[in-house]
Amino acid sequence: LPNRLELMDFLIKSKFQWDKSKYVNTKDIEDMEFALSNLLQKISFSLQCLQKISITGLEYQQLTTPEERELLKYSGIWLKDESGKWSFVHNNFREYLTARYLADKPIETIKRLITYSNDKTRIKESWQNVLSFLALLYSDQELLDWLQKTSPSSVVKFEISRIDETTRKNLFYNIFNEYKEKNIWISWDRNSEEELARFGQISEILVFLLREIEKPTHFRSQANAIHLLQNFTNLFGQEENVKKILLSCCKNDSTRSYEKKDAIIALAQLKLNSNEVTQELYKCLGESNEAVIRYGLYTYFLEANLQDEFAEYFIRGINLD
């Protein structure tokens, strides 16, 4: 399958070919392709800077000359809606074309645009999607290197096909180890657990997370590892090992109840809830009256559709409450 960059190129070129055939009897637009492309990039960049997805007719006149508006009539991706506003048929076109516009600009110019004036290490949220295109379009490795050092959490938001596996591994390790060294939870305002797990879904990282669960540096690093692991959609043939380590975590007396609960839920979400696993969990934790453990088992039974089989357990929990 093509990545988003290739797909956007294909869609824009296909639309131009369709427009060319549409106006074949009224206008020869083949010689206008370069000028039209540049003009669309200029419009998209203007909208991006204005933080708008559409503009009024008056704003359109202020941004363009009559000659430019005449040329833009022959573009099928820049249209006027029923309310009289102008916009791209999809935001992805605006974001991609903005990235194209910036692809040959000096890196210092780009930095000024995408960061806050009082914090040059913080990427503006409104530029994240543009940046994900620009990182691949930019011919100089300097931009991606700067992003990896300055804002690795921004790179995690990129489509994974844009970043090579070695870079993804190194960034993941750096981000995870930063949380570990600082003894803090994964920060939702930088990256969600789902984003970080998607970015780091590589067999070597799976092994790395299993090691941290089995022999944690501290309880927060163990919890972070479990939360990331449970968001993996591919266990790379390690299902039995994952099951073994999560079960061991549940049985280990040195594991806190909160992390036991996380491990229980991870077993369910990863579809490792076999009859054998269910019986082992119930045998070692079924008599616990701790609310957090019971919550983990409730979630497990519901996820595995075992609520009828363990109805008595649920009823006993009501009486405890």
PyMOL commands that set and color helices and strands:
alter all, ss='L'
color gray80, all
select helices_A, chain A and resi 4-22+30-50+57-63+66-72+91-102+107-114+125-137+142-150+152-156+160-162+165-182+193-199+203-214+219-229+239-251+257-269+275-285+291-303+311-320
alter helices_A, ss='H'
color red, helices_A
select strands_A, chain A and resi 54-55+78-80+86-88+115-116+119-123
alter strands_A, ss='S'
color yellow, strands_A
deselect
rebuild
show_as cartoon
